[in-house]
Amino acid sequence: MKRMSGIISYDGTNFSGYQVQPDQRTVQGNLEKVLQRMHKGEFVKVIASGRTDTGVHAVGQVFHFDTPLSIAPDGWKRALNTLLPDDIRLLSIDEVASSFHARYDVSAKEYQYRVLRADEEDVFRRNFTFHYPFALDIDQMRRAANYLIGEHDFTSFCSARTEVVDKTRTIYKLDISESGEELIFSIKGTGFLYNMVRIIVGTLLEIGNGRRSPEDIPDMLLAKDRDVTGKTAPGHGLYLWEVSYEKEE
């Protein structure tokens, strides 16, 4: 058996998230369906770096699977991109060590969240940006973001439905940049809890429009209570941007 690892990008608009769900169109479901076809009906389990929710996109989702087939990387790429739907593209694929694990070996992940600040919604970007046509103080938002960098208990910044017990995570960077009419949040850390990035963005937007203060962030972290933070920003503005590993496989 060989272990293959690939990087895919996908438009999450018409998917019910990454993870397989009964009677739902998912990214994992499509990958496994295509691999099963290539393996003459044999089911092939696909393991990814993590799941994404309904409407969330990915630029660099990493996955692995085991196979008895002897196909060169170029052959895998051609075959998968021929069989996969147009809203999933395989960017690269290579054979890796049998010990490599796309999920457990992750050392860091980076997400981007894109906010459209135009007065009117853009019909061509409506599935890829969160339209927010309100005044924002970017400097205040950047001040607030600095409080989130480092190791913290992010209980207040994750869904109350999160089942993970240890909610301590480390954020390495949280940059807010402007590109034309878009505001781009780039967040990189050791890992992220359920809805964590979207709650951080929603909270920073409320600080930007004056409803909260940057100095509220430390108290939010200490409270360990989802009710003290801002609204969850919608999924369609979020992108899994890059997944990092401690060593190259």
Contacts in CASP RR format, 6 or more apart in sequence:
PFRMAT RR
TARGET T0000
AUTHOR 0000-0000-0000
METHOD contacts of the structure
MODEL  1
MKRMSGIISYDGTNFSGYQVQPDQRTVQGNLEKVLQRMHKGEFVKVIASG
RTDTGVHAVGQVFHFDTPLSIAPDGWKRALNTLLPDDIRLLSIDEVASSF
HARYDVSAKEYQYRVLRADEEDVFRRNFTFHYPFALDIDQMRRAANYLIG
EHDFTSFCSARTEVVDKTRTIYKLDISESGEELIFSIKGTGFLYNMVRII
VGTLLEIGNGRRSPEDIPDMLLAKDRDVTGKTAPGHGLYLWEVSYEKEE
1 66 0 8 1.000
1 67 0 8 1.000
1 68 0 8 1.000
1 98 0 8 1.000
2 66 0 8 1.000
2 67 0 8 1.000
2 68 0 8 1.000
2 69 0 8 1.000
2 70 0 8 1.000
2 95 0 8 1.000
3 64 0 8 1.000
3 65 0 8 1.000
3 66 0 8 1.000
3 67 0 8 1.000
3 95 0 8 1.000
3 96 0 8 1.000
3 97 0 8 1.000
3 98 0 8 1.000
3 100 0 8 1.000
4 64 0 8 1.000
4 65 0 8 1.000
4 66 0 8 1.000
4 67 0 8 1.000
4 76 0 8 1.000
4 93 0 8 1.000
4 94 0 8 1.000
4 95 0 8 1.000
4 96 0 8 1.000
5 62 0 8 1.000
5 63 0 8 1.000
5 64 0 8 1.000
5 93 0 8 1.000
5 94 0 8 1.000
5 95 0 8 1.000
5 96 0 8 1.000
5 100 0 8 1.000
5 102 0 8 1.000
5 249 0 8 1.000
6 62 0 8 1.000
6 63 0 8 1.000
6 64 0 8 1.000
6 90 0 8 1.000
6 91 0 8 1.000
6 92 0 8 1.000
6 93 0 8 1.000
6 94 0 8 1.000
7 60 0 8 1.000
7 61 0 8 1.000
7 62 0 8 1.000
7 90 0 8 1.000
7 91 0 8 1.000
7 92 0 8 1.000
7 93 0 8 1.000
8 27 0 8 1.000
8 31 0 8 1.000
8 58 0 8 1.000
8 60 0 8 1.000
8 61 0 8 1.000
8 63 0 8 1.000
8 88 0 8 1.000
8 89 0 8 1.000
8 90 0 8 1.000
8 91 0 8 1.000
9 57 0 8 1.000
9 58 0 8 1.000
9 59 0 8 1.000
9 60 0 8 1.000
9 61 0 8 1.000
9 88 0 8 1.000
9 89 0 8 1.000
9 91 0 8 1.000
10 27 0 8 1.000
10 57 0 8 1.000
10 58 0 8 1.000
10 61 0 8 1.000
10 87 0 8 1.000
10 88 0 8 1.000
10 89 0 8 1.000
11 57 0 8 1.000
11 87 0 8 1.000
11 127 0 8 1.000
11 128 0 8 1.000
12 27 0 8 1.000
12 52 0 8 1.000
12 54 0 8 1.000
12 55 0 8 1.000
12 56 0 8 1.000
12 57 0 8 1.000
12 58 0 8 1.000
12 87 0 8 1.000
12 236 0 8 1.000
13 55 0 8 1.000
13 57 0 8 1.000
13 87 0 8 1.000
13 127 0 8 1.000
13 236 0 8 1.000
14 25 0 8 1.000
14 87 0 8 1.000
15 25 0 8 1.000
15 26 0 8 1.000
15 27 0 8 1.000
15 54 0 8 1.000
15 55 0 8 1.000
15 87 0 8 1.000
16 24 0 8 1.000
16 25 0 8 1.000
16 26 0 8 1.000
16 54 0 8 1.000
17 24 0 8 1.000
17 26 0 8 1.000
17 27 0 8 1.000
17 51 0 8 1.000
17 52 0 8 1.000
17 53 0 8 1.000
17 54 0 8 1.000
17 55 0 8 1.000
17 56 0 8 1.000
18 26 0 8 1.000
18 27 0 8 1.000
18 28 0 8 1.000
18 48 0 8 1.000
18 50 0 8 1.000
18 51 0 8 1.000
18 52 0 8 1.000
18 56 0 8 1.000
18 58 0 8 1.000
18 61 0 8 1.000
19 26 0 8 1.000
19 28 0 8 1.000
19 51 0 8 1.000
20 26 0 8 1.000
20 28 0 8 1.000
20 29 0 8 1.000
20 32 0 8 1.000
27 52 0 8 1.000
27 58 0 8 1.000
27 61 0 8 1.000
27 88 0 8 1.000
28 46 0 8 1.000
28 48 0 8 1.000
29 46 0 8 1.000
30 84 0 8 1.000
30 85 0 8 1.000
30 88 0 8 1.000
31 46 0 8 1.000
31 63 0 8 1.000
31 84 0 8 1.000
31 88 0 8 1.000
32 43 0 8 1.000
32 44 0 8 1.000
32 45 0 8 1.000
32 46 0 8 1.000
34 80 0 8 1.000
34 83 0 8 1.000
34 84 0 8 1.000
35 44 0 8 1.000
35 46 0 8 1.000
35 65 0 8 1.000
35 67 0 8 1.000
36 42 0 8 1.000
36 43 0 8 1.000
36 44 0 8 1.000
37 83 0 8 1.000
38 69 0 8 1.000
38 79 0 8 1.000
38 80 0 8 1.000
38 83 0 8 1.000
39 67 0 8 1.000
39 68 0 8 1.000
39 69 0 8 1.000
44 65 0 8 1.000
44 66 0 8 1.000
44 67 0 8 1.000
45 65 0 8 1.000
45 66 0 8 1.000
46 63 0 8 1.000
46 64 0 8 1.000
46 65 0 8 1.000
47 63 0 8 1.000
47 64 0 8 1.000
47 65 0 8 1.000
47 101 0 8 1.000
47 102 0 8 1.000
47 103 0 8 1.000
48 61 0 8 1.000
48 62 0 8 1.000
48 63 0 8 1.000
48 102 0 8 1.000
48 103 0 8 1.000
49 61 0 8 1.000
49 62 0 8 1.000
49 63 0 8 1.000
49 102 0 8 1.000
49 103 0 8 1.000
49 106 0 8 1.000
49 109 0 8 1.000
49 240 0 8 1.000
49 243 0 8 1.000
50 61 0 8 1.000
50 102 0 8 1.000
50 103 0 8 1.000
52 58 0 8 1.000
52 61 0 8 1.000
52 238 0 8 1.000
52 240 0 8 1.000
53 195 0 8 1.000
53 235 0 8 1.000
54 235 0 8 1.000
55 127 0 8 1.000
55 235 0 8 1.000
55 236 0 8 1.000
56 235 0 8 1.000
56 236 0 8 1.000
56 237 0 8 1.000
56 238 0 8 1.000
56 239 0 8 1.000
56 240 0 8 1.000
57 128 0 8 1.000
57 236 0 8 1.000
57 237 0 8 1.000
57 238 0 8 1.000
57 239 0 8 1.000
57 240 0 8 1.000
58 239 0 8 1.000
58 240 0 8 1.000
59 112 0 8 1.000
59 239 0 8 1.000
59 240 0 8 1.000
59 241 0 8 1.000
59 242 0 8 1.000
60 91 0 8 1.000
60 240 0 8 1.000
60 241 0 8 1.000
60 242 0 8 1.000
60 243 0 8 1.000
61 240 0 8 1.000
61 243 0 8 1.000
62 102 0 8 1.000
62 106 0 8 1.000
62 243 0 8 1.000
62 245 0 8 1.000
63 102 0 8 1.000
64 96 0 8 1.000
64 100 0 8 1.000
64 101 0 8 1.000
64 102 0 8 1.000
71 79 0 8 1.000
73 92 0 8 1.000
73 93 0 8 1.000
73 94 0 8 1.000
73 95 0 8 1.000
76 90 0 8 1.000
76 93 0 8 1.000
77 90 0 8 1.000
77 92 0 8 1.000
77 93 0 8 1.000
80 90 0 8 1.000
80 93 0 8 1.000
81 89 0 8 1.000
81 90 0 8 1.000
84 90 0 8 1.000
96 249 0 8 1.000
97 249 0 8 1.000
100 249 0 8 1.000
102 243 0 8 1.000
105 245 0 8 1.000
105 246 0 8 1.000
105 249 0 8 1.000
106 191 0 8 1.000
106 243 0 8 1.000
106 244 0 8 1.000
106 245 0 8 1.000
107 190 0 8 1.000
107 244 0 8 1.000
107 245 0 8 1.000
107 246 0 8 1.000
108 172 0 8 1.000
108 188 0 8 1.000
108 189 0 8 1.000
108 190 0 8 1.000
108 191 0 8 1.000
108 243 0 8 1.000
108 244 0 8 1.000
109 188 0 8 1.000
109 189 0 8 1.000
109 190 0 8 1.000
109 191 0 8 1.000
109 192 0 8 1.000
109 240 0 8 1.000
109 242 0 8 1.000
109 243 0 8 1.000
109 244 0 8 1.000
110 186 0 8 1.000
110 187 0 8 1.000
110 188 0 8 1.000
110 189 0 8 1.000
110 241 0 8 1.000
110 242 0 8 1.000
110 243 0 8 1.000
110 244 0 8 1.000
111 185 0 8 1.000
111 186 0 8 1.000
111 187 0 8 1.000
111 188 0 8 1.000
111 192 0 8 1.000
111 197 0 8 1.000
111 238 0 8 1.000
111 239 0 8 1.000
111 240 0 8 1.000
111 241 0 8 1.000
112 184 0 8 1.000
112 185 0 8 1.000
112 186 0 8 1.000
112 187 0 8 1.000
112 238 0 8 1.000
112 239 0 8 1.000
112 241 0 8 1.000
113 130 0 8 1.000
113 184 0 8 1.000
113 185 0 8 1.000
113 187 0 8 1.000
113 197 0 8 1.000
113 198 0 8 1.000
113 201 0 8 1.000
113 233 0 8 1.000
113 237 0 8 1.000
113 238 0 8 1.000
113 239 0 8 1.000
114 128 0 8 1.000
114 129 0 8 1.000
114 130 0 8 1.000
114 182 0 8 1.000
114 183 0 8 1.000
114 184 0 8 1.000
114 185 0 8 1.000
114 237 0 8 1.000
114 239 0 8 1.000
115 129 0 8 1.000
115 130 0 8 1.000
115 131 0 8 1.000
115 132 0 8 1.000
115 182 0 8 1.000
115 183 0 8 1.000
115 184 0 8 1.000
115 185 0 8 1.000
115 201 0 8 1.000
115 205 0 8 1.000
115 233 0 8 1.000
115 237 0 8 1.000
116 122 0 8 1.000
116 125 0 8 1.000
116 129 0 8 1.000
116 130 0 8 1.000
116 131 0 8 1.000
116 132 0 8 1.000
116 181 0 8 1.000
116 182 0 8 1.000
117 132 0 8 1.000
117 133 0 8 1.000
117 136 0 8 1.000
117 181 0 8 1.000
117 182 0 8 1.000
117 183 0 8 1.000
118 131 0 8 1.000
118 133 0 8 1.000
118 181 0 8 1.000
119 133 0 8 1.000
120 133 0 8 1.000
121 131 0 8 1.000
122 129 0 8 1.000
122 131 0 8 1.000
126 236 0 8 1.000
127 236 0 8 1.000
128 236 0 8 1.000
128 237 0 8 1.000
129 182 0 8 1.000
129 236 0 8 1.000
129 237 0 8 1.000
130 233 0 8 1.000
130 234 0 8 1.000
130 235 0 8 1.000
130 236 0 8 1.000
130 237 0 8 1.000
132 183 0 8 1.000
132 205 0 8 1.000
134 209 0 8 1.000
135 209 0 8 1.000
136 183 0 8 1.000
136 205 0 8 1.000
136 208 0 8 1.000
136 209 0 8 1.000
137 207 0 8 1.000
137 208 0 8 1.000
137 209 0 8 1.000
137 210 0 8 1.000
138 176 0 8 1.000
138 178 0 8 1.000
138 183 0 8 1.000
138 208 0 8 1.000
140 207 0 8 1.000
140 208 0 8 1.000
140 210 0 8 1.000
140 213 0 8 1.000
140 214 0 8 1.000
141 176 0 8 1.000
141 204 0 8 1.000
141 205 0 8 1.000
141 207 0 8 1.000
141 208 0 8 1.000
141 214 0 8 1.000
142 176 0 8 1.000
143 214 0 8 1.000
144 203 0 8 1.000
144 204 0 8 1.000
144 207 0 8 1.000
144 208 0 8 1.000
144 213 0 8 1.000
144 214 0 8 1.000
144 216 0 8 1.000
144 217 0 8 1.000
145 174 0 8 1.000
145 175 0 8 1.000
145 176 0 8 1.000
145 204 0 8 1.000
146 174 0 8 1.000
147 214 0 8 1.000
147 217 0 8 1.000
147 218 0 8 1.000
147 221 0 8 1.000
148 157 0 8 1.000
148 171 0 8 1.000
148 174 0 8 1.000
148 200 0 8 1.000
148 217 0 8 1.000
148 221 0 8 1.000
149 171 0 8 1.000
149 172 0 8 1.000
149 173 0 8 1.000
149 174 0 8 1.000
150 170 0 8 1.000
150 171 0 8 1.000
150 172 0 8 1.000
151 168 0 8 1.000
151 169 0 8 1.000
151 170 0 8 1.000
152 168 0 8 1.000
152 169 0 8 1.000
152 170 0 8 1.000
152 171 0 8 1.000
152 221 0 8 1.000
153 167 0 8 1.000
153 168 0 8 1.000
153 221 0 8 1.000
153 224 0 8 1.000
154 167 0 8 1.000
154 168 0 8 1.000
154 169 0 8 1.000
154 193 0 8 1.000
154 196 0 8 1.000
154 221 0 8 1.000
155 167 0 8 1.000
155 224 0 8 1.000
155 225 0 8 1.000
155 226 0 8 1.000
156 220 0 8 1.000
156 221 0 8 1.000
156 223 0 8 1.000
156 224 0 8 1.000
156 225 0 8 1.000
156 226 0 8 1.000
156 228 0 8 1.000
156 229 0 8 1.000
157 193 0 8 1.000
157 196 0 8 1.000
157 199 0 8 1.000
157 200 0 8 1.000
157 203 0 8 1.000
157 220 0 8 1.000
157 221 0 8 1.000
157 226 0 8 1.000
157 229 0 8 1.000
158 164 0 8 1.000
158 167 0 8 1.000
158 193 0 8 1.000
158 194 0 8 1.000
158 195 0 8 1.000
158 196 0 8 1.000
158 199 0 8 1.000
158 226 0 8 1.000
159 193 0 8 1.000
159 194 0 8 1.000
159 195 0 8 1.000
159 199 0 8 1.000
159 226 0 8 1.000
159 232 0 8 1.000
160 226 0 8 1.000
161 194 0 8 1.000
162 193 0 8 1.000
162 194 0 8 1.000
162 195 0 8 1.000
164 193 0 8 1.000
164 194 0 8 1.000
167 193 0 8 1.000
167 224 0 8 1.000
169 189 0 8 1.000
169 190 0 8 1.000
169 191 0 8 1.000
169 192 0 8 1.000
169 193 0 8 1.000
169 196 0 8 1.000
170 189 0 8 1.000
170 190 0 8 1.000
170 191 0 8 1.000
171 187 0 8 1.000
171 188 0 8 1.000
171 189 0 8 1.000
172 188 0 8 1.000
172 189 0 8 1.000
172 190 0 8 1.000
173 186 0 8 1.000
173 187 0 8 1.000
173 188 0 8 1.000
173 189 0 8 1.000
174 185 0 8 1.000
174 186 0 8 1.000
174 187 0 8 1.000
174 188 0 8 1.000
174 200 0 8 1.000
175 185 0 8 1.000
175 186 0 8 1.000
175 187 0 8 1.000
176 183 0 8 1.000
176 184 0 8 1.000
176 185 0 8 1.000
176 186 0 8 1.000
176 204 0 8 1.000
177 183 0 8 1.000
177 184 0 8 1.000
177 186 0 8 1.000
178 184 0 8 1.000
185 197 0 8 1.000
185 200 0 8 1.000
185 201 0 8 1.000
185 204 0 8 1.000
186 241 0 8 1.000
187 197 0 8 1.000
187 200 0 8 1.000
195 232 0 8 1.000
197 238 0 8 1.000
198 232 0 8 1.000
198 233 0 8 1.000
198 234 0 8 1.000
198 235 0 8 1.000
198 238 0 8 1.000
199 226 0 8 1.000
199 229 0 8 1.000
199 230 0 8 1.000
199 231 0 8 1.000
199 232 0 8 1.000
199 233 0 8 1.000
201 233 0 8 1.000
202 230 0 8 1.000
202 231 0 8 1.000
202 232 0 8 1.000
202 233 0 8 1.000
203 212 0 8 1.000
203 217 0 8 1.000
203 220 0 8 1.000
203 229 0 8 1.000
203 230 0 8 1.000
205 233 0 8 1.000
206 212 0 8 1.000
206 230 0 8 1.000
206 231 0 8 1.000
207 213 0 8 1.000
207 214 0 8 1.000
207 216 0 8 1.000
207 217 0 8 1.000
212 230 0 8 1.000
219 228 0 8 1.000
220 228 0 8 1.000
220 229 0 8 1.000
END
